[in-house]
Amino acid sequence: MILLPDAVRAMADRGPDWARWVQDLPHWTQDQVREWELRVDGTPANGSTSLVLPVITPLGQSAVLKLGFPDDESEHEHLALRRWAGHGAVRLLSAQPHRRALLLERLPTRDLNTLTDVDACEAVCALYRRIHVPAIPRLRTLTTWLEQRIAELSELPRNTPVPRRLVEHALTLARDLSAEPDGGAVLLHTDLHYDNVLAAAVADSADPWRVIDPKPLSGDPHFEVAPMLWNRWDELAGDVRDGVRRRFYTIVDGAEFDEDRARAWVILRMVHNAVWELSRAAHPDPGWLTVCVAVAKAVQD
């Protein structure tokens, strides 16, 4: 029997669906290990919504078995990884999408937290150039995401504890972006930050990093910037505005992004994050709400 990490067992507190998933996970994991003829090769770990188990394949390859909670965001993870085929991303070895079961190459544990935030931003810019390939069918689109945000912000009560001027600005940006043509859409990771980039399995100074854990969408590459701004937040203490802007402009310049488009997506994503926290979290985190507002304000002129 697989012993779940404490962090995975704690996911049962997120609600009834999570509780059922956690309860079934040990048996489900054993079934997948048997079906793919894997040998467990280490202690189980976890992501924010998954169990990650080191294994050895029947061919003797070091790999990880990832078993994810069946949420909408992870539904097409296998499609993105298959499309990237190991170019700038962890290599997918096998998948059973209906079970959210992925067999992945095993990467070193070194991530972008080992670099300064500016160097990490530059590394991510290089990864954008590898993973922002033409969009593939079946992916959810940013057009649909924008439609949802417009409805969400339009119905937001005026007494919501997010600055009203910021909400109105985000709503205007969402409407402007949704009115633009949807041509040139690329495959987006959407959650690309310091923890979701690991060192390549084979040292290569020209191509040293691989993205993991995509939550793929199809759309505008400027959507990708925000997670690099809100993560590693403690490092910005006492220098929030300048620190956020330093990261923002490093990415805009390194990726050759349009500054105004990147700014618009950052503001919209941060306001959405705040609204989601207020509407979905049983006990909204005031610290996280402060981060959301601070990032949105920092990138504004």
C-alpha positions in Angstrom: 0.0 0.0 0.0 1.3 3.5 -0.9 1.6 5.8 2.1 0.4 9.2 1.1 2.4 12.3 2.2 0.8 14.4 4.9 0.3 17.2 2.3 -1.8 14.9 0.1 -3.9 13.6 2.9 -4.6 17.2 3.9 -6.1 17.8 0.4 -9.2 16.0 1.7 -10.1 19.1 3.6 -10.7 21.0 0.4 -14.1 19.4 -0.1 -16.1 16.2 -0.7 -14.6 15.6 -4.2 -11.1 15.9 -2.8 -11.9 13.7 0.1 -13.1 10.9 -2.2 -10.0 11.3 -4.4 -7.6 11.1 -1.5 -9.5 8.1 -0.1 -9.2 6.2 -3.5 -5.7 7.4 -4.3 -3.6 4.6 -2.7 -5.5 1.8 -4.5 -5.6 3.8 -7.7 -1.8 4.3 -7.5 -1.2 0.6 -6.9 -3.3 -0.3 -9.9 -1.4 2.1 -12.1 2.0 0.8 -10.9 0.9 -2.8 -11.8 -0.6 -1.8 -15.1 2.5 -0.1 -16.3 4.8 -2.7 -14.6 6.6 0.0 -12.6 8.8 -0.5 -9.6 8.6 2.1 -6.9 11.9 3.8 -6.4 11.6 6.3 -3.6 9.4 8.2 -1.3 6.1 9.7 -2.6 6.0 13.5 -3.0 3.3 15.8 -4.2 2.4 18.9 -6.2 -0.3 21.3 -5.3 -3.0 18.9 -6.8 -1.2 15.7 -7.3 0.8 12.7 -6.0 4.2 12.2 -7.5 5.9 8.8 -7.1 9.5 8.0 -8.2 9.5 4.8 -10.3 11.6 2.6 -12.6 10.1 1.6 -15.9 10.3 -2.0 -17.3 13.1 -0.8 -19.5 15.1 0.4 -16.4 14.4 4.1 -17.0 14.1 6.5 -14.0 10.7 8.1 -14.2 7.9 9.6 -12.1 4.3 8.6 -11.9 2.1 11.6 -11.5 -1.5 11.1 -10.4 -3.6 14.3 -10.4 -6.9 15.5 -9.1 -9.3 15.5 -12.0 -9.9 19.3 -12.2 -10.5 21.2 -15.4 -7.1 22.8 -15.5 -5.2 19.5 -15.7 -7.5 17.9 -18.2 -5.3 18.6 -21.2 -1.9 18.5 -19.6 -1.0 15.3 -21.5 -1.8 17.1 -24.8 0.6 19.9 -24.1 3.4 17.6 -23.0 2.9 15.4 -26.0 3.0 18.5 -28.3 6.2 19.8 -26.7 7.8 16.3 -26.9 10.6 17.2 -24.5 11.5 20.4 -26.1 11.6 22.9 -23.2 9.3 20.6 -21.2 9.5 17.4 -19.2 9.1 14.4 -21.5 5.9 12.5 -21.4 6.4 8.7 -21.6 2.8 7.5 -21.3 -0.6 8.8 -20.2 -4.0 7.7 -19.2 -5.9 11.0 -19.3 -9.2 9.7 -18.0 -7.3 8.7 -14.8 -5.1 11.8 -14.8 -2.2 9.4 -14.8 1.1 10.5 -16.4 4.4 8.7 -16.6 7.1 11.3 -17.0 10.9 11.4 -17.3 12.5 12.0 -13.9 14.2 15.4 -13.7 16.7 16.7 -11.1 15.1 18.5 -8.2 16.9 21.8 -8.9 14.5 24.5 -9.9 14.5 28.2 -10.7 14.6 29.1 -7.0 18.3 28.4 -7.2 18.7 31.6 -9.4 18.1 35.2 -8.6 14.7 36.4 -9.6 16.1 38.3 -12.6 18.1 35.4 -13.8 15.1 33.2 -13.4 13.0 35.6 -15.4 15.6 35.5 -18.2 15.5 31.7 -18.1 11.7 31.7 -18.5 12.0 34.0 -21.5 14.1 31.4 -23.2 11.6 28.8 -22.4 8.7 30.9 -23.8 10.5 30.7 -27.2 10.5 26.9 -27.0 7.1 26.2 -25.7 5.0 28.9 -27.4 4.3 26.8 -30.4 1.1 27.1 -32.5 -2.0 26.1 -30.5 -3.4 22.6 -30.8 -7.0 21.6 -31.1 -9.2 20.7 -28.1 -7.5 23.1 -25.7 -9.6 25.6 -23.8 -9.1 29.2 -25.1 -8.3 32.5 -23.6 -11.4 33.8 -25.5 -13.6 31.6 -23.2 -11.5 32.6 -20.2 -12.1 36.3 -21.0 -15.9 35.8 -21.4 -16.0 34.3 -17.9 -14.0 37.1 -16.4 -16.2 39.7 -18.0 -19.3 38.1 -16.6 -17.5 37.7 -13.2 -16.4 41.3 -13.0 -19.7 42.7 -14.3 -21.6 41.0 -11.5 -19.2 41.8 -8.8 -20.9 43.7 -5.9 -19.6 47.3 -5.4 -18.7 46.5 -1.8 -16.3 43.7 -2.7 -13.0 44.4 -0.8 -11.0 45.0 -4.0 -10.4 48.7 -5.0 -13.3 49.6 -7.3 -11.2 51.6 -9.6 -9.0 48.5 -10.2 -12.0 46.3 -10.8 -13.4 48.7 -13.4 -10.0 49.0 -15.1 -9.7 45.1 -15.3 -13.2 45.0 -16.8 -12.3 47.5 -19.4 -9.1 45.6 -20.2 -11.0 42.3 -20.5 -13.5 43.8 -22.9 -10.8 45.3 -25.0 -8.8 42.1 -25.2 -11.9 40.0 -26.0 -12.7 42.3 -29.0 -9.3 41.5 -30.6 -9.0 38.8 -33.3 -8.0 35.4 -32.0 -5.3 34.8 -34.6 -1.8 33.7 -33.7 -2.8 31.8 -30.6 0.0 29.7 -29.1 0.1 26.8 -26.6 0.3 28.4 -23.1 1.6 26.9 -19.9 -0.3 29.5 -17.8 1.3 28.5 -14.5 5.0 29.0 -15.4 6.9 30.1 -12.3 10.0 29.3 -10.3 8.8 26.0 -8.9 7.5 24.7 -12.2 10.8 24.7 -14.0 13.4 22.0 -13.3 16.9 21.4 -14.6 17.2 19.2 -17.6 18.0 15.5 -17.0 21.2 15.8 -19.0 23.3 18.9 -18.4 23.1 21.2 -21.5 24.3 24.8 -21.2 22.4 25.7 -24.3 19.1 24.2 -23.1 19.3 23.8 -19.3 15.7 24.0 -18.1 12.3 22.1 -18.6 8.8 23.2 -17.6 6.5 20.9 -15.6 2.9 21.0 -14.5 1.3 22.9 -17.3 -2.3 24.0 -17.1 -2.6 24.6 -20.8 -4.7 27.1 -22.7 -4.6 28.4 -26.2 -4.1 32.1 -26.6 -1.9 35.2 -26.3 1.6 34.6 -24.9 1.5 37.8 -22.9 -0.8 35.9 -20.5 2.2 34.0 -19.1 3.9 36.9 -17.2 1.9 37.2 -14.0 3.0 34.0 -12.1 6.6 35.2 -12.2 5.6 38.4 -10.4 3.5 37.0 -7.5 5.7 34.0 -6.6 8.8 34.4 -4.3 6.9 37.3 -2.8 8.8 37.4 0.5 11.9 38.5 -1.4 10.2 41.7 -2.3 9.6 42.9 1.2 10.3 46.6 1.5 10.7 46.9 -2.3 7.4 45.6 -3.7 6.8 48.1 -6.4 10.3 48.3 -7.7 10.8 44.5 -7.3 7.6 43.6 -9.3 8.5 46.1 -12.0 12.1 44.8 -12.2 10.7 41.3 -12.9 8.0 42.6 -15.3 10.4 44.6 -17.5 13.0 41.8 -17.4 10.4 39.5 -19.0 8.9 42.1 -21.3 12.4 42.9 -22.7 13.7 39.4 -22.7 10.7 37.9 -24.4 10.2 40.9 -26.7 6.6 41.3 -25.5 4.4 44.3 -26.0 4.5 46.2 -22.7 0.9 47.3 -22.7 -0.4 43.9 -23.6 1.7 42.3 -20.9 0.5 44.9 -18.4 -3.1 44.3 -19.3 -3.0 40.6 -18.7 -1.1 41.0 -15.4 -3.7 43.4 -14.1 -6.6 41.2 -15.3 -5.1 38.0 -13.8 -4.4 39.6 -10.5 -7.9 41.0 -10.1 -9.3 37.6 -11.1 -7.1 35.9 -8.4 -8.4 38.3 -5.8 -12.0 37.8 -6.8 -11.6 34.0 -6.9 -10.1 34.1 -3.4 -13.1 36.1 -2.1 -15.7 34.0 -3.8 -14.3 30.5 -3.4 -12.1 30.3 -0.4 -13.8 29.3 2.9 -11.5 31.8 4.7 -10.1 34.3 2.2 -6.4 35.0 2.9 -5.9 38.8 3.5 -2.2 38.4 2.7 -2.9 36.9 -0.7 -5.5 39.6 -1.5 -2.8 42.2 -0.6 -0.4 40.5 -3.0 -2.9 40.5 -5.8 -3.7 44.2 -5.5 0.0 45.2 -5.0 1.1 43.4 -8.2 -1.7 44.9 -10.2 -0.8 48.4 -9.0 2.9 48.0 -9.4 2.7 47.3 -13.1 0.4 50.3 -13.8 1.9 53.5 -15.0 
